[in-house]
């Protein structure tokens, strides 16, 4: 089983590359805890998507830490990585988006794989539940989204964006992107729309289980994207949108799988202290060994 970590962001709200910040008790990156949890649940292939200038550093860093039986691929998300027959000669500062980041791994992933953000902590049970799902759905075209409770994913340091899950039974029907969610008293309010939420809603924190069929979908969408000058200038290809389009077209089913665990992230620089304390506490509770890679 494969875990793909998206680590090509710029950390604009955090102030620096948070993917490589020393948050663990022995200076571990947050993404290393994800790898540790995945490996404990029989994942044997780690794929990290990062910026070109970080590939060698990250490969050297991880090769010296991960167990020798774990396959590691560190790949660069590059604006020049386009579908065959297409070129792009314009100027663009941003990468092509999270769907393109996943598409970067098309040549190294052949089976079911989990996708996460490298700067989020998803909880140990999430990897256990994802692994169980992947084993039960190894040979079909059923995807999964690991769900988290909205009130447990908010930041005390400012509004956050979250995808509110719409479900029928355990089947995901859509994810509604909400951009400025903040706890206000006993409710969660979206400042952008004025909508209120109880806080008990299931939300997406971008922990997906995908199949290789996603690569063809992303490439097809990318070809359309590159013919639209407005989208090239101002937009990105997003993984949740690609999955939802496949879902709405009846090409796949998507199950909402409760994560069963806690989540925290480092959206703002002020989130760092809390993240470090969380990791220290979990280590003190023997959820992790220290150092993480003896």
Backbone as CSV, one residue per row, in Angstrom:
resi,resn,N_x,N_y,N_z,CA_x,CA_y,CA_z,C_x,C_y,C_z
1,UNK,0.851,-1.193,0.000,0.000,0.000,0.000,0.884,1.240,0.000
2,UNK,0.376,2.282,-0.639,1.160,3.500,-0.843,0.541,4.678,-0.105
3,UNK,1.401,5.487,0.506,1.000,6.770,1.079,1.669,7.869,0.271
4,UNK,0.857,8.774,-0.279,1.360,9.925,-1.023,1.175,11.172,-0.171
5,UNK,2.249,11.907,0.041,2.213,13.133,0.841,2.458,14.325,-0.059
6,UNK,1.572,15.308,0.001,1.718,16.526,-0.777,2.478,17.555,0.038
7,UNK,3.702,17.874,-0.399,4.581,18.764,0.364,5.196,19.825,-0.530
8,UNK,4.397,20.342,-1.474,4.924,21.326,-2.426,4.399,22.730,-2.161
9,UNK,3.707,22.925,-1.029,3.150,24.241,-0.722,4.215,25.237,-0.317
10,UNK,3.803,26.506,-0.237,4.741,27.580,0.084,4.613,28.094,1.512
11,UNK,3.548,27.699,2.221,3.380,28.130,3.612,3.193,29.627,3.757
12,UNK,2.375,30.234,2.897,2.241,31.690,2.882,1.685,32.234,4.200
13,UNK,0.732,31.527,4.823,0.166,31.993,6.088,1.039,31.607,7.280
14,UNK,1.860,30.597,7.103,2.724,30.119,8.190,4.010,30.926,8.281
15,UNK,4.443,31.478,7.150,5.623,32.325,7.169,6.878,31.664,6.659
16,UNK,6.844,30.329,6.480,7.989,29.610,5.918,7.513,28.225,5.506
17,UNK,8.430,27.368,5.054,8.065,26.027,4.625,7.780,25.157,5.852
18,UNK,6.520,25.107,6.234,6.141,24.389,7.449,6.357,22.880,7.328
19,UNK,6.418,22.365,6.083,6.640,20.936,5.905,7.974,20.488,6.492
20,UNK,8.939,21.435,6.585,10.276,21.088,7.040,10.609,21.754,8.377
21,UNK,9.585,22.085,9.140,9.800,22.670,10.457,9.975,21.541,11.477
22,UNK,10.867,21.756,12.430,11.181,20.730,13.427,10.142,20.771,14.550
23,UNK,9.090,19.971,14.422,7.999,19.999,15.392,8.047,18.855,16.394
24,UNK,8.675,17.746,16.034,8.713,16.584,16.919,9.681,16.770,18.070
25,UNK,9.583,15.933,19.107,10.446,16.047,20.285,11.937,15.975,19.962
26,UNK,12.295,15.277,18.910,13.690,15.174,18.486,13.907,15.871,17.139
27,UNK,13.092,16.876,16.874,13.262,17.648,15.653,12.667,17.032,14.412
28,UNK,11.768,16.054,14.574,11.159,15.419,13.411,10.193,16.368,12.702
29,UNK,10.089,16.218,11.398,9.066,16.931,10.638,7.709,16.302,10.947
30,UNK,6.652,17.089,10.799,5.314,16.549,11.041,5.014,15.383,10.103
31,UNK,5.475,15.471,8.854,5.186,14.406,7.887,5.799,13.076,8.313
32,UNK,6.850,13.101,9.130,7.468,11.854,9.557,6.548,11.051,10.469
33,UNK,5.689,11.734,11.213,4.729,11.024,12.057,3.670,10.332,11.197
34,UNK,3.300,10.960,10.090,2.380,10.315,9.155,3.003,9.059,8.575
35,UNK,4.252,9.147,8.183,4.948,7.986,7.626,5.052,6.872,8.660
36,UNK,5.378,7.233,9.893,5.485,6.260,10.979,4.149,5.537,11.181
37,UNK,3.056,6.307,11.238,1.735,5.705,11.437,1.354,4.809,10.273
38,UNK,1.665,5.239,9.054,1.341,4.437,7.885,2.125,3.126,7.885
39,UNK,3.417,3.196,8.165,4.255,1.999,8.158,3.787,1.009,9.218
40,UNK,3.336,1.505,10.376,2.804,0.625,11.417,1.560,-0.124,10.943
41,UNK,0.897,0.413,9.917,-0.325,-0.210,9.391,-0.101,-0.825,8.014
42,UNK,1.125,-1.277,7.781,1.484,-2.100,6.618,1.598,-1.346,5.299
43,UNK,1.675,-0.018,5.334,2.047,0.707,4.129,3.536,0.435,3.880
44,UNK,3.880,0.169,2.619,5.276,-0.166,2.320,5.875,0.710,1.222
45,UNK,5.151,1.755,0.831,5.624,2.645,-0.230,5.266,4.075,0.158
46,UNK,6.262,4.934,0.266,6.065,6.339,0.592,6.419,7.172,-0.637
47,UNK,5.501,8.048,-1.045,5.743,8.963,-2.156,5.550,10.380,-1.634
48,UNK,6.544,11.227,-1.820,6.448,12.621,-1.395,6.554,13.509,-2.630
49,UNK,5.585,14.415,-2.779,5.601,15.382,-3.874,6.029,16.721,-3.297
50,UNK,7.093,17.284,-3.820,7.626,18.524,-3.273,8.121,19.419,-4.399
51,UNK,8.710,20.536,-4.052,9.293,21.421,-5.048,10.630,20.863,-5.522
52,UNK,11.010,21.209,-6.740,12.232,20.676,-7.328,13.441,20.945,-6.462
53,UNK,13.519,22.149,-5.886,14.691,22.510,-5.107,14.785,21.767,-3.779
54,UNK,13.721,21.069,-3.382,13.729,20.344,-2.114,13.899,18.837,-2.268
55,UNK,13.933,18.343,-3.500,13.934,16.896,-3.726,15.159,16.232,-3.106
56,UNK,16.334,16.706,-3.417,17.550,16.054,-2.922,17.639,16.106,-1.405
57,UNK,17.326,17.270,-0.835,17.354,17.406,0.620,16.410,16.416,1.290
58,UNK,15.181,16.347,0.791,14.180,15.494,1.430,14.502,14.017,1.228
59,UNK,15.002,13.676,0.061,15.377,12.284,-0.194,16.492,11.853,0.754
60,UNK,17.503,12.691,0.915,18.595,12.370,1.830,18.099,12.279,3.271
61,UNK,17.240,13.217,3.654,16.715,13.247,5.019,15.944,11.970,5.344
62,UNK,15.082,11.543,4.444,14.209,10.399,4.715,14.909,9.065,4.510
63,UNK,15.811,8.992,3.552,16.505,7.732,3.303,17.273,7.275,4.532
64,UNK,17.796,8.209,5.289,18.535,7.860,6.489,17.663,7.516,7.680
65,UNK,16.347,7.631,7.531,15.439,7.410,8.648,14.464,6.257,8.432
66,UNK,13.875,6.160,7.260,12.855,5.134,7.030,13.470,3.742,7.040
67,UNK,12.702,2.738,7.488,13.192,1.354,7.436,13.591,0.965,6.017
68,UNK,14.572,0.087,5.899,15.124,-0.262,4.592,14.126,-0.982,3.689
69,UNK,13.108,-1.617,4.285,12.138,-2.341,3.459,11.057,-1.432,2.881
70,UNK,11.114,-0.139,3.182,10.109,0.804,2.699,10.607,1.472,1.416
71,UNK,9.838,1.347,0.347,10.191,2.010,-0.904,9.885,3.504,-0.775
72,UNK,10.811,4.342,-1.211,10.654,5.788,-1.115,10.835,6.430,-2.486
73,UNK,9.869,7.270,-2.870,9.983,8.105,-4.062,9.747,9.547,-3.648
74,UNK,10.686,10.423,-3.950,10.529,11.855,-3.735,10.531,12.514,-5.110
75,UNK,9.397,13.123,-5.472,9.198,13.630,-6.829,8.949,15.133,-6.811
76,UNK,9.387,15.789,-7.844,9.196,17.227,-7.973,7.924,17.522,-8.751
77,UNK,7.087,18.397,-8.190,5.947,18.927,-8.939,6.453,20.122,-9.738
78,UNK,6.425,19.987,-11.055,6.985,21.024,-11.920,5.942,21.521,-12.917
79,UNK,5.982,22.806,-13.186,5.033,23.389,-14.137,5.268,22.885,-15.552
80,UNK,6.456,22.328,-15.808,6.772,21.792,-17.143,6.283,20.360,-17.325
81,UNK,5.744,19.750,-16.268,5.243,18.373,-16.358,3.816,18.411,-16.907
82,UNK,3.690,18.224,-18.209,2.415,18.377,-18.908,2.068,17.099,-19.658
83,UNK,0.795,16.915,-20.008,0.415,15.771,-20.832,1.142,15.789,-22.174
84,UNK,1.358,14.609,-22.733,2.062,14.494,-24.010,1.421,15.377,-25.071
85,UNK,2.258,16.073,-25.801,1.785,16.891,-26.915,1.420,18.307,-26.547
86,UNK,1.479,18.655,-25.250,1.105,19.994,-24.813,2.327,20.754,-24.309
87,UNK,2.291,22.069,-24.486,3.346,22.945,-23.985,2.716,24.138,-23.284
88,UNK,3.506,24.776,-22.424,3.059,25.994,-21.756,4.230,26.964,-21.747
89,UNK,4.025,28.119,-22.371,5.098,29.099,-22.499,4.829,30.386,-21.720
90,UNK,3.752,30.415,-20.966,3.399,31.615,-20.223,4.137,31.696,-18.904
91,UNK,3.745,32.693,-18.107,4.325,32.875,-16.776,3.298,32.491,-15.717
92,UNK,3.779,31.785,-14.710,2.891,31.350,-13.639,3.747,31.058,-12.413
93,UNK,3.421,31.680,-11.285,4.193,31.476,-10.068,3.738,30.233,-9.319
94,UNK,2.429,30.035,-9.235,1.888,28.916,-8.467,2.071,27.596,-9.212
95,UNK,2.158,26.477,-8.477,2.077,25.169,-9.136,0.674,24.951,-9.673
96,UNK,0.465,23.859,-10.369,-0.824,23.605,-11.026,-1.911,23.124,-10.065
97,UNK,-1.602,22.865,-8.819,-2.632,22.484,-7.856,-2.477,21.061,-7.343
98,UNK,-3.366,20.695,-6.409,-3.238,19.404,-5.729,-3.508,18.217,-6.645
99,UNK,-4.413,18.369,-7.612,-4.650,17.261,-8.546,-3.397,17.003,-9.378
100,UNK,-2.761,18.075,-9.823,-1.520,17.919,-10.581,-0.432,17.309,-9.710
101,UNK,-0.396,17.663,-8.418,0.585,17.060,-7.512,0.416,15.546,-7.473
102,UNK,-0.827,15.089,-7.386,-1.090,13.649,-7.389,-0.698,13.039,-8.731
103,UNK,-1.010,13.718,-9.814,-0.695,13.232,-11.161,0.809,13.068,-11.356
104,UNK,1.591,13.841,-10.622,3.050,13.734,-10.682,3.522,12.317,-10.368
105,UNK,2.743,11.577,-9.586,3.137,10.229,-9.148,2.608,9.128,-10.050
106,UNK,2.074,9.480,-11.208,1.400,8.503,-12.079,2.300,7.350,-12.516
107,UNK,3.601,7.581,-12.582,4.503,6.541,-13.077,5.080,5.658,-11.987
108,UNK,4.795,5.969,-10.720,5.366,5.161,-9.630,4.301,4.474,-8.787
109,UNK,3.016,4.797,-8.995,1.933,4.188,-8.226,1.086,3.312,-9.151
110,UNK,0.914,2.060,-8.778,0.179,1.109,-9.614,-1.059,0.537,-8.927
111,UNK,-1.247,0.804,-7.651,-2.379,0.244,-6.922,-3.055,1.285,-6.058
112,UNK,-3.918,0.868,-5.133,-4.605,1.822,-4.248,-3.598,2.651,-3.458
113,UNK,-3.947,3.902,-3.216,-3.033,4.747,-2.453,-3.808,5.786,-1.655
114,UNK,-3.239,6.154,-0.517,-3.797,7.210,0.321,-3.070,8.512,0.012
115,UNK,-3.815,9.620,0.075,-3.264,10.955,-0.194,-3.520,11.837,1.014
116,UNK,-2.466,12.510,1.493,-2.628,13.429,2.622,-1.809,14.694,2.389
117,UNK,-2.101,15.722,3.194,-1.256,16.905,3.254,-0.080,16.620,4.185
118,UNK,1.119,17.008,3.776,2.298,16.733,4.590,2.356,17.582,5.855
119,UNK,1.580,18.660,5.908,1.635,19.554,7.061,0.433,19.390,7.982
120,UNK,-0.212,18.223,7.937,-1.325,17.917,8.830,-1.028,16.636,9.597
121,UNK,-1.556,16.554,10.814,-1.495,15.341,11.617,-2.895,14.733,11.624
122,UNK,-3.006,13.464,11.244,-4.325,12.859,11.029,-4.739,11.842,12.085
123,UNK,-3.843,11.449,12.983,-4.196,10.486,14.023,-3.929,9.057,13.584
124,UNK,-3.463,8.234,14.503,-3.044,6.879,14.158,-4.175,6.025,13.617
125,UNK,-5.371,6.186,14.179,-6.481,5.329,13.742,-6.891,5.601,12.306
126,UNK,-6.621,6.799,11.804,-6.971,7.110,10.420,-6.227,6.200,9.453
127,UNK,-4.963,5.924,9.744,-4.170,5.056,8.859,-4.619,3.607,8.974
128,UNK,-5.004,3.205,10.182,-5.543,1.857,10.367,-6.835,1.686,9.569
129,UNK,-7.729,2.682,9.650,-8.996,2.599,8.932,-8.795,2.692,7.429
130,UNK,-7.841,3.512,7.002,-7.549,3.615,5.569,-6.977,2.300,5.044
131,UNK,-6.070,1.698,5.812,-5.471,0.434,5.382,-6.526,-0.661,5.271
132,UNK,-7.431,-0.715,6.246,-8.508,-1.717,6.201,-9.369,-1.506,4.964
133,UNK,-9.712,-0.263,4.670,-10.520,0.026,3.490,-9.784,-0.392,2.223
134,UNK,-8.506,-0.078,2.122,-7.748,-0.410,0.919,-7.643,-1.918,0.711
135,UNK,-7.523,-2.654,1.799,-7.460,-4.108,1.694,-8.801,-4.695,1.259
136,UNK,-9.888,-4.091,1.733,-11.222,-4.594,1.381,-11.656,-4.164,-0.018
137,UNK,-11.057,-3.092,-0.536,-11.446,-2.555,-1.848,-10.235,-2.440,-2.771
138,UNK,-9.407,-3.470,-2.758,-8.169,-3.424,-3.542,-8.420,-3.464,-5.039
139,UNK,-9.490,-4.137,-5.453,-9.666,-4.413,-6.879,-10.920,-3.805,-7.484
140,UNK,-11.507,-2.814,-6.816,-12.682,-2.161,-7.389,-12.394,-0.675,-7.560
141,UNK,-13.384,0.063,-8.019,-13.188,1.490,-8.256,-13.944,2.304,-7.205
142,UNK,-13.802,1.882,-5.964,-14.404,2.585,-4.842,-13.308,3.367,-4.127
143,UNK,-13.512,4.668,-4.003,-12.589,5.553,-3.315,-13.108,5.770,-1.894
144,UNK,-12.320,6.492,-1.096,-12.759,6.817,0.261,-12.254,8.197,0.659
145,UNK,-13.001,8.807,1.559,-12.588,10.040,2.217,-12.637,9.788,3.707
146,UNK,-11.541,10.059,4.406,-11.507,9.929,5.856,-12.104,11.198,6.451
147,UNK,-13.166,11.052,7.238,-13.903,12.197,7.763,-13.498,12.571,9.178
148,UNK,-13.583,13.871,9.474,-13.278,14.418,10.801,-14.425,15.304,11.248
149,UNK,-14.592,15.453,12.567,-15.658,16.283,13.105,-15.239,17.749,13.046
150,UNK,-16.108,18.575,12.459,-15.781,19.979,12.198,-15.209,20.689,13.427
151,UNK,-15.871,20.582,14.564,-15.456,21.347,15.742,-14.061,20.968,16.226
152,UNK,-13.586,19.783,15.827,-12.264,19.324,16.241,-11.158,19.765,15.289
153,UNK,-11.522,20.509,14.249,-10.531,20.881,13.233,-10.340,22.389,13.116
154,UNK,-10.918,23.150,14.038,-10.844,24.609,13.951,-9.580,25.136,14.623
155,UNK,-9.231,26.366,14.300,-8.069,27.020,14.901,-8.533,28.189,15.765
156,UNK,-7.913,28.358,16.909,-8.246,29.501,17.775,-7.558,30.766,17.282
157,UNK,-6.734,30.652,16.263,-5.945,31.786,15.790,-6.518,32.462,14.549
158,UNK,-7.687,32.002,14.086,-8.282,32.648,12.930,-9.156,31.701,12.135
159,UNK,-9.924,32.235,11.177,-10.805,31.408,10.355,-10.028,30.403,9.521
160,UNK,-10.691,29.294,9.189,-10.090,28.250,8.367,-11.086,27.829,7.287
161,UNK,-10.596,27.228,6.245,-11.470,26.670,5.204,-11.589,25.168,5.425
162,UNK,-12.791,24.635,5.239,-13.056,23.215,5.405,-14.083,22.771,4.361
163,UNK,-14.004,21.511,3.996,-14.990,20.923,3.106,-16.037,20.177,3.912
164,UNK,-17.281,20.672,3.904,-18.371,20.025,4.645,-18.891,18.849,3.823
165,UNK,-18.932,17.660,4.432,-19.322,16.446,3.712,-20.836,16.269,3.695
166,UNK,-21.363,15.942,2.535,-22.761,15.556,2.377,-22.786,14.048,2.108
167,UNK,-23.585,13.333,2.882,-23.563,11.876,2.773,-24.967,11.303,2.716
168,UNK,-25.066,10.113,2.144,-26.256,9.259,2.202,-25.789,7.912,2.716
169,UNK,-26.117,7.623,3.974,-25.552,6.435,4.605,-24.059,6.638,4.779
170,UNK,-23.274,5.703,4.228,-21.820,5.884,4.272,-21.271,6.313,2.922
171,UNK,-22.155,6.714,2.021,-21.740,7.146,0.694,-21.608,8.667,0.641
172,UNK,-20.447,9.136,0.253,-20.240,10.570,0.078,-20.945,11.016,-1.195
173,UNK,-21.726,12.089,-1.100,-22.395,12.622,-2.294,-21.738,13.902,-2.787
174,UNK,-21.183,14.693,-1.882,-20.480,15.909,-2.297,-19.702,16.467,-1.110
175,UNK,-18.770,17.372,-1.420,-18.037,18.118,-0.402,-18.224,19.593,-0.711
176,UNK,-18.803,20.308,0.251,-19.124,21.730,0.073,-18.023,22.574,0.696
177,UNK,-17.242,23.255,-0.139,-16.121,24.049,0.357,-16.632,25.297,1.071
178,UNK,-16.210,25.473,2.308,-16.550,26.665,3.091,-15.239,27.332,3.502
179,UNK,-15.155,28.645,3.343,-13.858,29.312,3.305,-13.445,30.038,4.578
180,UNK,-14.381,30.436,5.428,-14.003,31.264,6.584,-14.744,30.802,7.833
181,UNK,-14.445,29.582,8.272,-15.128,28.987,9.414,-14.430,29.332,10.719
182,UNK,-15.253,29.712,11.716,-14.703,30.083,13.008,-15.735,29.803,14.088
183,UNK,-15.270,29.315,15.244,-16.157,29.063,16.369,-16.619,30.378,16.976
184,UNK,-17.938,30.529,17.111,-18.524,31.700,17.752,-19.565,31.208,18.752
185,UNK,-19.186,31.177,20.019,-20.107,30.648,21.025,-20.334,29.168,20.818
186,UNK,-21.606,28.774,20.684,-21.952,27.367,20.544,-22.113,26.938,19.093
187,UNK,-21.844,27.824,18.154,-21.984,27.473,16.739,-20.686,27.803,16.001
188,UNK,-20.585,27.249,14.804,-19.482,27.577,13.904,-20.075,28.388,12.765
189,UNK,-19.518,29.542,12.515,-20.058,30.418,11.478,-19.080,30.518,10.318
190,UNK,-19.635,30.537,9.121,-18.844,30.809,7.921,-18.984,32.299,7.628
191,UNK,-17.933,33.064,7.865,-17.994,34.516,7.715,-18.313,34.928,6.277
192,UNK,-17.955,34.106,5.342,-18.155,34.481,3.939,-19.621,34.418,3.535
193,UNK,-20.340,33.402,4.018,-21.739,33.215,3.621,-22.727,33.552,4.734
194,UNK,-22.267,33.577,5.984,-23.166,33.773,7.106,-23.825,32.502,7.583
195,UNK,-23.544,31.363,6.961,-24.147,30.085,7.355,-23.590,29.624,8.696
196,UNK,-24.459,29.004,9.493,-24.067,28.459,10.784,-24.021,26.934,10.728
197,UNK,-23.121,26.347,11.514,-22.986,24.893,11.606,-22.919,24.504,13.078
198,UNK,-23.370,23.307,13.392,-23.370,22.854,14.778,-21.963,22.521,15.263
199,UNK,-21.080,22.187,14.343,-19.745,21.732,14.696,-19.613,20.227,14.691
200,UNK,-20.739,19.519,14.592,-20.717,18.048,14.568,-20.672,17.477,13.160
201,UNK,-20.673,18.354,12.162,-20.628,17.898,10.774,-19.285,17.207,10.475
202,UNK,-19.338,16.245,9.571,-18.109,15.610,9.095,-17.483,16.484,8.006
203,UNK,-16.166,16.652,8.092,-15.478,17.489,7.120,-14.303,16.737,6.513
204,UNK,-13.913,17.207,5.355,-12.740,16.670,4.678,-11.500,17.439,5.110
205,UNK,-10.480,16.696,5.494,-9.170,17.287,5.759,-8.162,16.810,4.717
206,UNK,-8.700,16.421,3.569,-7.888,15.989,2.425,-7.088,14.720,2.710
207,UNK,-7.739,13.768,3.352,-7.187,12.414,3.486,-8.059,11.531,2.604
208,UNK,-7.566,11.246,1.408,-8.309,10.483,0.405,-7.666,9.123,0.185
209,UNK,-8.485,8.156,-0.169,-7.991,6.887,-0.702,-8.427,6.819,-2.152
210,UNK,-7.455,6.754,-3.045,-7.724,6.786,-4.483,-7.234,5.519,-5.159
211,UNK,-7.638,5.343,-6.382,-7.175,4.258,-7.235,-6.469,4.856,-8.457
212,UNK,-5.687,4.070,-9.173,-4.955,4.606,-10.328,-5.838,5.231,-11.402
213,UNK,-7.138,4.944,-11.386,-8.040,5.568,-12.359,-8.046,7.085,-12.236
214,UNK,-7.621,7.619,-11.092,-7.609,9.064,-10.912,-6.623,9.735,-11.862
215,UNK,-5.572,9.028,-12.252,-4.547,9.646,-13.095,-5.086,10.006,-14.477
216,UNK,-5.878,9.116,-15.064,-6.470,9.412,-16.378,-7.448,10.575,-16.283
217,UNK,-8.205,10.622,-15.185,-9.154,11.716,-14.990,-8.423,13.046,-14.889
218,UNK,-7.368,13.092,-14.095,-6.633,14.342,-13.919,-6.011,14.778,-15.243
219,UNK,-5.457,13.849,-15.986,-4.847,14.224,-17.264,-5.885,14.794,-18.220
220,UNK,-7.065,14.176,-18.279,-8.117,14.688,-19.152,-8.532,16.095,-18.732
221,UNK,-8.676,16.316,-17.422,-9.039,17.643,-16.933,-7.921,18.654,-17.188
222,UNK,-6.696,18.206,-17.074,-5.550,19.083,-17.292,-5.493,19.560,-18.747
223,UNK,-5.831,18.677,-19.666,-5.840,19.056,-21.086,-6.886,20.149,-21.343
224,UNK,-8.045,20.027,-20.713,-9.082,21.058,-20.845,-8.615,22.348,-20.182
225,UNK,-8.053,22.223,-19.012,-7.563,23.368,-18.228,-6.565,24.192,-19.039
226,UNK,-5.646,23.530,-19.700,-4.573,24.229,-20.412,-5.039,24.939,-21.678
227,UNK,-6.273,24.691,-22.075,-6.830,25.395,-23.239,-7.640,26.623,-22.828
228,UNK,-7.753,26.852,-21.521,-8.553,27.959,-21.003,-7.613,29.014,-20.430
229,UNK,-7.447,30.126,-21.126,-6.476,31.141,-20.714,-6.801,31.739,-19.347
230,UNK,-8.084,31.901,-19.024,-8.444,32.457,-17.716,-8.056,31.507,-16.586
231,UNK,-8.308,30.223,-16.775,-7.963,29.252,-15.732,-6.453,29.120,-15.582
232,UNK,-5.743,29.160,-16.683,-4.282,29.085,-16.619,-3.724,30.216,-15.780
233,UNK,-4.318,31.400,-15.909,-3.792,32.572,-15.209,-4.182,32.597,-13.734
234,UNK,-5.370,32.092,-13.398,-5.911,32.382,-12.071,-6.333,31.168,-11.250
235,UNK,-6.269,29.982,-11.799,-6.868,28.852,-11.106,-5.878,27.708,-10.942
236,UNK,-6.346,26.644,-10.305,-5.549,25.444,-10.094,-6.437,24.221,-10.304
237,UNK,-5.808,23.077,-10.457,-6.521,21.806,-10.515,-6.560,21.219,-9.113
238,UNK,-7.763,20.978,-8.594,-7.910,20.522,-7.220,-8.329,19.054,-7.179
239,UNK,-7.660,18.278,-6.348,-7.978,16.858,-6.223,-9.431,16.615,-5.806
240,UNK,-9.974,17.309,-4.788,-11.369,17.040,-4.412,-12.352,17.261,-5.566
241,UNK,-12.078,18.248,-6.406,-12.974,18.500,-7.542,-12.891,17.363,-8.543
242,UNK,-11.697,16.873,-8.812,-11.539,15.754,-9.738,-12.282,14.528,-9.235
243,UNK,-12.166,14.246,-7.933,-12.866,13.093,-7.356,-14.379,13.288,-7.450
244,UNK,-14.854,14.484,-7.123,-16.297,14.734,-7.174,-16.843,14.622,-8.584
245,UNK,-16.098,15.063,-9.563,-16.558,14.941,-10.950,-16.671,13.478,-11.354
246,UNK,-15.735,12.653,-10.933,-15.829,11.218,-11.206,-17.040,10.618,-10.498
247,UNK,-17.273,11.064,-9.262,-18.413,10.585,-8.486,-19.727,10.955,-9.163
248,UNK,-19.860,12.207,-9.564,-21.101,12.675,-10.180,-21.343,12.047,-11.544
249,UNK,-20.268,11.643,-12.211,-20.404,10.987,-13.513,-20.672,9.494,-13.371
250,UNK,-20.708,9.000,-12.152,-20.964,7.579,-11.924,-19.775,6.686,-12.225
251,UNK,-18.599,7.269,-12.325,-17.411,6.486,-12.647,-16.840,5.782,-11.424
252,UNK,-17.112,6.321,-10.246,-16.619,5.748,-8.997,-17.689,5.901,-7.927
253,UNK,-17.507,5.192,-6.837,-18.237,5.451,-5.595,-17.206,5.943,-4.583
254,UNK,-17.665,6.743,-3.627,-16.776,7.245,-2.580,-17.434,6.997,-1.232
255,UNK,-16.758,6.274,-0.376,-17.245,6.011,0.965,-16.678,7.045,1.941
256,UNK,-17.510,7.503,2.853,-17.021,8.341,3.942,-16.640,7.415,5.090
257,UNK,-15.362,7.370,5.400,-14.841,6.496,6.449,-14.442,7.362,7.643
258,UNK,-15.107,7.224,8.788,-14.705,8.016,9.961,-13.249,7.754,10.305
259,UNK,-12.523,8.818,10.575,-11.097,8.664,10.866,-10.859,7.962,12.190
260,UNK,-11.766,8.209,13.147,-11.604,7.607,14.461,-10.523,8.237,15.304
261,UNK,-9.953,9.333,14.824,-8.856,9.939,15.560,-8.913,11.445,15.557
262,UNK,-7.849,12.053,16.069,-7.793,13.502,16.152,-6.970,14.060,14.997
263,UNK,-7.159,15.342,14.750,-6.446,16.032,13.680,-5.911,17.343,14.237
264,UNK,-4.758,17.741,13.781,-4.326,19.113,13.975,-3.395,19.501,12.839
265,UNK,-3.348,20.782,12.581,-2.516,21.292,11.505,-1.751,22.513,11.951
266,UNK,-0.956,23.037,11.044,-0.170,24.232,11.341,-0.421,25.266,10.251
267,UNK,-1.668,25.746,10.221,-2.056,26.753,9.245,-1.337,28.067,9.502
268,UNK,-1.307,28.480,10.753,-0.690,29.740,11.145,0.565,29.470,11.968
269,UNK,1.510,30.434,11.961,2.731,30.284,12.753,2.405,30.080,14.229
270,UNK,1.312,30.687,14.686,0.916,30.562,16.093,0.398,29.167,16.431
271,UNK,0.149,28.321,15.413,-0.270,26.939,15.659,0.912,26.042,16.020
272,UNK,2.128,26.530,15.807,3.322,25.693,15.990,3.465,25.200,17.421
273,UNK,3.308,26.092,18.389,3.499,25.714,19.791,2.539,24.602,20.194
274,UNK,1.285,24.728,19.773,0.293,23.694,20.108,0.646,22.376,19.444
275,UNK,1.084,22.434,18.192,1.453,21.207,17.487,2.614,20.513,18.182
276,UNK,3.603,21.273,18.593,4.745,20.685,19.282,4.334,20.041,20.600
277,UNK,3.434,20.702,21.340,2.967,20.141,22.608,2.174,18.861,22.359
278,UNK,1.337,18.850,21.319,0.571,17.643,20.984,1.497,16.468,20.721
279,UNK,2.547,16.700,19.958,3.474,15.618,19.631,4.261,15.173,20.859
280,UNK,4.623,16.116,21.713,5.318,15.767,22.953,4.418,14.934,23.867
281,UNK,3.148,15.342,23.964,2.203,14.606,24.809,1.986,13.195,24.292
282,UNK,1.821,13.055,22.991,1.599,11.724,22.405,2.820,10.834,22.585
283,UNK,3.985,11.430,22.532,5.200,10.661,22.765,5.291,10.242,24.229
284,UNK,4.950,11.151,25.127,4.960,10.834,26.559,3.954,9.742,26.904
285,UNK,2.862,9.661,26.110,1.835,8.631,26.310,2.177,7.323,25.599
286,UNK,3.396,7.246,25.068,3.913,6.044,24.395,3.194,5.718,23.090
287,UNK,2.547,6.729,22.504,2.002,6.517,21.165,3.124,6.522,20.123
288,UNK,4.213,7.197,20.438,5.384,7.253,19.560,6.637,7.022,20.392
289,UNK,7.649,6.458,19.758,8.939,6.337,20.396,9.745,7.593,20.095
290,UNK,10.783,7.818,20.862,11.618,9.003,20.651,13.090,8.634,20.853
291,UNK,13.925,8.838,19.825,13.577,9.428,18.532,12.671,8.510,17.708
292,UNK,11.975,9.097,16.750,10.988,8.350,15.979,11.625,7.228,15.157
293,UNK,12.852,7.458,14.685,13.541,6.478,13.858,14.849,6.102,14.558
294,UNK,14.840,5.135,15.453,16.045,4.789,16.215,17.134,4.208,15.303
